[in-house]
Amino acid sequence: MEKAFLRALERAKEGQELTHQDIKSLLAADEQESQLLFAHADWVRQQNVGSDVHLRGIIEFTNYCRQHCHYCGLRADNTNAVRYRLSEDDILATARLAAQCGYRTLVLQGGEDVHFSPEDIARITSEVKKMGVAVTLSFGEYSRDIYQLWRDAGADRYLIKQETADEKLYQTIRPGKKLKDRLQCQQDLKELGYQLGSGSMVGLPMQTLDILARDLELMRQMDVDMSGIGPFIPHPDTPLGNYTSGSVAMTLKMIAVARIIMPLVLLPATTSLATLAPNGRELSLRAGANVIMPNVSPQEFRAFYAIYPNKASSPDPINETRRRLIALIEGENRTVGQDFGHSPKAQFQQ
């Protein structure tokens, strides 16, 4: 085994704050070393956030988007995309069904669709909140005033991934956009009292081990409440469509190191990883993850929310999907969270 890896792992076990080089050494782990990394991450998870796995239902209610991100199949320039948007009544009916099935958190997600005004989103958020669930929003970049409006309407959390910590790479995959503006949105959300969800993609073109380490360090610096880390999966109708997918092994190492350097963070077993690896959710749980976010959108629209192709999704009714996920969680000797699954850090701050 590499001495640098062993030194970094020992520092982690001693509870020391890992340096940039430590993080790189852990991410460079070979297959044998990775098993030690995953075992320690799993131990950190157990010690800090326990055995619970939180199930959060995602409602993808519009795939229209005004942005031009080079990695995303929903990009405005994709004329091959089959567009849809749910009516307000359909969104609320879907949320009601998911809440009745036992979901304690619902994630309202969509592209940046100007059809829905900020006031529309606020009204929908308020109605969903009345169903006795925690509400996460994920609609991209907006002004602080709009985030305040949605917070006042009852939104608990907001998911807006950094995607990468490298400014040059960020501008490559999101032309015309700047990373500092994305991070300002994150800062606004934190100051407004949202629980902040960020995340990054693994395997982007031109990404290096150094950038991956900085991805984790940026999330640690931003003190995020949730970190969604998944592999890059190319969509054929995007400028990055000819590149290869990210590595399952590297994604799992990123999840494990995220758990180690951010012990209280909520870490999803991402759908993108489950798309590349049939047992991706199980592997993620063993590497430190403690959230699963199944799609509860109406079945007839799921295939059209194609950020990347062939997205893993169950054809079963949402109650059956939930039953299967509970069986998966219990099969990993874990328990299903019965509360709202708020950030442990938010609870400690109360």
C-alpha positions in Angstrom: 0.0 0.0 0.0 1.1 3.6 -0.7 2.6 5.3 2.3 0.8 8.5 1.5 -2.5 6.8 1.6 -1.8 5.1 4.9 -0.6 8.4 6.4 -3.8 10.2 5.2 -6.0 7.4 6.5 -4.2 7.4 9.9 -4.7 11.2 10.1 -8.4 10.7 9.4 -8.7 8.0 12.1 -7.0 10.4 14.5 -9.7 13.0 13.8 -7.3 15.5 12.2 -8.5 17.9 9.5 -7.3 16.5 6.2 -5.1 18.6 4.0 -5.4 19.0 0.2 -2.7 16.4 -0.2 -4.3 14.0 2.3 -7.6 14.2 0.3 -5.7 13.5 -3.0 -3.9 10.5 -1.4 -7.2 9.0 -0.3 -8.8 9.6 -3.7 -5.8 7.9 -5.4 -6.5 4.7 -3.4 -6.3 1.4 -5.4 -8.9 -1.3 -5.0 -7.4 -2.8 -1.9 -6.9 0.6 -0.2 -10.4 1.6 -1.2 -11.9 -1.1 1.0 -10.1 0.4 4.0 -11.3 3.9 3.0 -14.9 2.7 2.7 -14.7 0.9 6.0 -13.5 4.0 7.8 -16.1 6.2 6.1 -18.8 3.8 7.2 -17.6 3.9 10.7 -17.6 7.7 10.7 -21.2 7.6 9.3 -22.3 5.3 12.2 -20.6 7.4 14.8 -22.0 10.7 13.6 -25.3 10.2 12.0 -26.2 6.6 12.9 -27.9 3.9 10.9 -30.8 5.8 9.5 -31.2 6.2 5.7 -33.6 9.0 4.7 -36.0 8.5 1.8 -36.8 11.7 -0.1 -39.3 11.7 -2.9 -38.4 13.8 -6.0 -41.1 15.4 -8.1 -39.6 16.5 -11.4 -42.4 18.7 -12.6 -40.9 20.5 -15.6 -38.1 19.8 -18.0 -38.1 23.2 -19.7 -35.0 25.1 -18.9 -33.6 28.5 -20.0 -30.0 27.5 -19.4 -27.4 26.0 -21.9 -25.3 23.7 -19.7 -23.1 21.6 -21.9 -23.6 18.4 -19.9 -27.4 18.5 -19.5 -30.0 17.0 -21.7 -32.6 19.6 -20.5 -30.5 22.4 -22.0 -32.6 25.0 -23.9 -30.7 24.2 -27.1 -31.7 20.5 -27.2 -34.4 20.5 -29.8 -34.7 16.7 -29.5 -36.0 16.9 -25.9 -39.6 16.0 -25.4 -40.8 18.9 -23.2 -43.4 18.7 -20.5 -44.6 20.5 -17.4 -47.1 19.4 -14.8 -50.0 21.6 -13.9 -50.2 22.9 -10.4 -53.1 20.5 -9.6 -51.0 17.6 -10.8 -48.0 18.6 -8.8 -50.1 18.8 -5.6 -51.8 15.5 -6.4 -48.4 13.8 -6.8 -47.1 15.4 -3.6 -50.2 14.3 -1.7 -49.8 10.7 -2.9 -46.2 10.6 -2.0 -46.9 12.0 1.5 -49.6 9.4 2.0 -47.1 6.7 1.0 -44.9 7.8 3.9 -42.4 10.2 2.4 -41.4 12.8 5.0 -39.4 15.0 2.6 -40.5 16.0 -0.9 -38.1 17.5 -3.4 -39.7 19.9 -6.0 -37.3 20.0 -8.9 -37.2 21.4 -12.4 -35.3 23.2 -15.0 -35.2 27.0 -14.8 -38.7 27.2 -16.4 -40.0 30.8 -16.7 -43.5 29.5 -17.1 -43.6 29.2 -13.4 -43.4 32.6 -11.7 -41.7 33.0 -8.3 -45.1 33.5 -6.9 -46.3 30.2 -8.5 -43.5 28.3 -6.8 -44.2 30.0 -3.5 -47.9 29.0 -3.7 -47.0 25.4 -4.6 -44.4 25.2 -1.8 -46.9 26.5 0.7 -49.5 23.9 -0.3 -47.0 21.0 -0.2 -45.8 22.2 3.2 -49.3 21.8 4.5 -49.1 18.1 3.8 -46.9 17.6 6.8 -43.6 17.1 4.9 -40.3 18.9 4.7 -39.8 20.7 1.4 -36.6 20.9 -0.7 -36.5 23.1 -3.8 -34.2 22.7 -6.7 -34.7 25.3 -9.5 -31.3 26.8 -10.1 -30.1 30.4 -9.7 -32.4 33.2 -8.6 -32.1 36.4 -6.7 -31.9 36.6 -2.9 -35.4 38.2 -2.8 -36.9 35.2 -4.6 -35.1 32.8 -2.3 -36.6 34.8 0.6 -40.1 34.5 -0.9 -39.8 30.7 -1.1 -38.3 30.4 2.3 -41.2 32.4 3.7 -43.6 30.1 1.9 -42.2 27.1 3.9 -39.2 25.8 1.9 -36.7 24.0 4.3 -33.9 23.2 1.9 -32.5 24.2 -1.4 -30.3 22.0 -3.7 -28.0 23.9 -6.0 -24.9 22.0 -6.9 -21.5 23.6 -7.4 -20.8 20.9 -10.1 -17.0 21.7 -9.9 -14.7 23.9 -7.9 -12.6 24.8 -10.8 -13.5 28.2 -12.4 -12.2 27.3 -15.9 -13.9 23.9 -16.0 -17.1 25.5 -14.6 -17.1 28.0 -17.5 -16.5 25.2 -20.0 -19.5 23.2 -18.8 -21.7 26.2 -18.1 -20.9 28.8 -20.8 -21.5 32.4 -19.9 -21.7 31.5 -16.2 -19.3 32.1 -13.3 -18.7 29.9 -10.3 -18.7 32.9 -8.0 -22.3 33.6 -8.9 -23.3 30.1 -8.1 -21.5 30.3 -4.7 -23.2 33.6 -4.0 -26.5 31.9 -4.4 -25.4 29.2 -2.0 -24.3 31.9 0.5 -27.6 33.7 0.2 -29.5 30.5 0.8 -27.4 29.8 4.0 -28.0 33.3 5.3 -31.7 32.9 4.7 -31.9 29.8 6.9 -32.1 27.1 4.2 -30.4 23.8 4.7 -28.0 23.9 1.7 -27.5 21.0 -0.7 -24.5 21.1 -3.0 -22.7 18.5 -5.0 -20.3 17.7 -7.8 -19.9 15.5 -10.9 -17.1 12.9 -11.1 -15.4 12.3 -14.4 -16.1 15.6 -16.2 -13.8 16.2 -19.3 -10.5 17.8 -18.2 -11.1 17.1 -14.6 -8.1 16.1 -12.5 -7.5 14.5 -9.1 -6.5 18.0 -7.9 -9.9 19.4 -9.0 -11.8 16.5 -7.4 -10.0 17.2 -4.1 -10.9 20.9 -4.4 -14.5 20.0 -5.1 -14.6 18.3 -1.6 -12.7 21.2 0.0 -15.1 23.8 -1.4 -18.1 21.9 0.0 -16.4 21.7 3.4 -15.6 25.4 3.2 -19.2 26.2 2.3 -20.4 24.1 5.3 -23.1 22.4 3.2 -25.8 20.3 4.7 -26.1 17.8 1.9 -23.6 16.8 -0.8 -24.9 15.0 -3.9 -21.9 13.3 -5.6 -22.5 11.4 -8.8 -20.7 10.3 -12.0 -20.9 12.4 -15.1 -23.0 10.6 -17.7 -22.8 12.1 -21.2 -26.1 12.9 -23.0 -25.8 12.4 -26.8 -27.7 15.7 -27.5 -25.2 17.9 -25.7 -21.7 19.3 -26.6 -20.2 16.7 -24.2 -22.1 13.8 -25.6 -19.0 12.1 -27.1 -17.1 11.9 -23.8 -17.0 8.8 -21.5 -18.9 8.4 -18.3 -17.3 9.0 -14.9 -15.9 6.2 -12.9 -18.0 4.3 -10.4 -14.9 3.6 -8.3 -13.9 7.2 -8.1 -17.4 8.3 -7.3 -17.5 5.9 -4.3 -14.2 7.2 -3.1 -15.5 10.8 -3.4 -18.5 9.8 -1.3 -16.3 8.2 1.3 -13.9 11.1 1.6 -16.9 13.5 1.8 -18.2 11.5 4.8 -14.8 11.6 6.5 -14.2 15.3 6.1 -17.8 16.4 6.6 -19.0 13.8 9.3 -22.5 15.3 9.7 -23.3 15.9 6.0 -26.3 14.2 4.4 -24.9 12.0 1.5 -27.3 10.6 -1.1 -26.8 7.4 -2.9 -27.3 9.1 -6.2 -29.5 8.0 -9.1 -26.7 8.6 -11.5 -24.5 6.1 -9.8 -27.3 3.6 -9.7 -27.7 4.2 -13.5 -24.1 3.1 -14.1 -24.0 0.3 -11.5 -27.0 -1.9 -10.7 -25.9 -2.1 -7.1 -24.8 1.5 -6.9 -27.1 2.4 -4.0 -25.8 -0.5 -1.9 -22.2 0.4 -2.6 -22.9 4.0 -1.7 -24.5 3.1 1.6 -21.4 1.0 2.4 -19.2 4.0 1.6 -20.9 6.5 3.9 -24.2 7.5 2.2 -27.4 8.0 4.2 -30.0 9.3 1.8 -31.9 7.8 -1.1 -34.0 10.0 -3.4 -36.4 8.0 -5.5 -38.4 9.6 -8.3 -42.1 9.9 -7.4 -43.1 11.9 -10.5 -46.0 10.5 -12.6 -44.7 7.5 -14.5 -45.6 8.8 -18.0 -43.2 11.8 -17.6 -40.1 10.2 -16.0 -38.3 9.3 -19.2 -38.5 12.9 -20.4 -36.6 14.4 -17.5 -33.4 13.2 -19.1 -30.4 15.2 -17.8 -28.5 12.1 -18.9 -29.8 9.0 -20.8 -31.2 5.8 -19.4 -31.7 7.2 -15.9 -32.4 4.5 -13.3 -36.1 4.6 -12.4 -38.5 2.0 -11.1 -41.5 1.2 -13.3 -43.5 0.3 -10.1 -46.1 2.4 -8.4 -44.4 4.7 -5.8 -45.6 2.6 -2.8 -44.0 -0.5 -4.3 -40.8 1.4 -5.1 -40.7 2.6 -1.5 -41.3 -1.0 -0.2 -38.4 -2.2 -2.4 -36.1 0.5 -1.1 -37.0 -0.2 2.5 -36.0 -3.9 1.8 -32.7 -2.7 0.3 -32.0 -0.5 3.3 -32.8 -3.2 5.8 -30.7 -5.7 3.7 -27.7 -3.5 4.4 -28.4 -3.6 8.1 -29.6 0.0 8.1 -32.8 1.6 9.3 -35.3 3.8 7.5 -35.4 7.3 8.9 -38.9 8.1 10.4 -38.3 11.8 10.9 -38.0 14.7 8.4 -34.3 14.0 7.9 -33.2 17.5 8.6 -29.5 18.3 8.7 -28.0 17.2 12.0 -26.1 20.5 11.9 -29.4 22.5 11.7 -30.7 20.5 14.7 -27.5 21.3 16.7 -27.9 25.0 15.9 -31.5 25.1 17.3 
